[in-house]
């Protein structure tokens, strides 16, 4: 079994992704184990994905803050609530632009 460098692995993965050869065949051709090939295939493909780290620019949406009554008083006055997966509860007035809500909720996750 051979030990390949990072650039060699990128070349092997590129060769595989061109098609026409199975994972087993490409591993045998380059004298590496199938498990090692699959590890580098996963690792190199993951590197290509856009980063979701704190280094990437956050997405900001416009937000308008207005004075309003206390939350309990607003509940009877046409308020919608959305509970996020994080447990955060977000309240909106009935009639809020649905496109805005969709973008905001998608960004908040």
C-alpha positions in Angstrom: 0.0 0.0 0.0 1.2 3.5 -0.9 1.0 6.7 1.1 -0.2 9.5 -1.1 0.3 13.3 -0.5 -2.6 15.8 -0.4 -2.3 16.8 -4.0 -2.0 13.2 -5.1 -5.3 12.5 -3.3 -7.0 15.4 -5.0 -5.8 14.0 -8.3 -7.1 10.5 -7.5 -10.5 11.9 -6.3 -10.7 14.0 -9.5 -10.0 10.9 -11.6 -12.7 8.9 -9.8 -15.2 11.7 -10.2 -14.7 11.8 -13.9 -16.5 8.5 -13.9 -16.1 5.2 -15.6 -14.3 3.5 -12.7 -15.5 2.1 -9.4 -14.1 3.0 -6.0 -12.7 -0.5 -5.7 -11.0 -0.2 -9.1 -9.5 3.2 -8.4 -8.2 2.1 -5.0 -6.5 -1.0 -6.6 -5.1 1.2 -9.5 -3.4 3.5 -7.0 -2.5 0.8 -4.5 -4.4 2.2 -1.6 -7.1 0.6 0.6 -10.7 1.2 -0.3 -11.3 2.6 3.2 -8.5 5.1 2.9 -9.8 6.1 -0.5 -13.3 6.6 0.9 -11.9 8.7 3.7 -10.1 11.1 1.4 -13.1 11.2 -1.0 -15.3 12.3 1.9 -12.6 14.7 3.2 -11.9 16.4 -0.1 -15.6 16.7 -1.0 -16.2 18.3 2.4 -13.5 20.9 1.8 -15.3 22.0 -1.3 -18.5 22.9 0.6 -19.0 26.5 1.6 -17.8 27.2 5.1 -20.4 27.6 7.9 -17.8 28.7 10.4 -17.8 32.0 12.3 -15.4 33.3 9.7 -18.1 33.5 7.1 -20.1 36.7 6.8 -23.4 36.5 8.8 -26.6 37.2 7.0 -28.5 40.2 8.2 -32.1 41.1 7.4 -33.8 44.4 8.0 -35.6 44.6 11.3 -38.0 47.4 12.4 -38.5 47.7 16.2 -41.6 49.5 17.3 -43.0 50.3 20.7 -45.8 48.0 21.7 -47.8 46.9 24.6 -46.7 44.1 27.0 -46.7 40.6 25.5 -49.8 39.4 27.3 -51.8 42.4 26.2 -50.7 41.8 22.5 -51.8 38.2 22.5 -55.4 39.1 22.1 -54.7 41.7 19.4 -53.8 39.4 16.5 -50.3 38.1 17.2 -48.7 35.1 15.6 -45.9 33.2 17.3 -43.2 31.1 15.8 -41.1 28.7 18.0 -37.6 28.1 16.6 -35.7 24.8 17.1 -33.5 26.6 19.5 -36.5 27.3 21.8 -36.6 31.0 21.0 -40.2 32.3 20.6 -40.6 35.0 18.0 -43.9 37.1 17.8 -45.3 38.9 14.8 -48.3 41.1 14.3 -51.0 39.6 12.1 -50.5 41.0 8.6 -46.7 41.0 8.7 -45.3 40.5 5.2 -45.0 36.7 4.7 -42.0 37.0 2.4 -40.2 38.9 5.2 -41.2 36.3 7.7 -40.0 33.4 5.5 -36.6 35.0 5.0 -36.2 35.8 8.7 -37.2 32.4 9.9 -35.0 30.7 7.3 -32.0 32.8 8.5 -32.7 32.1 12.2 -33.0 28.4 11.5 
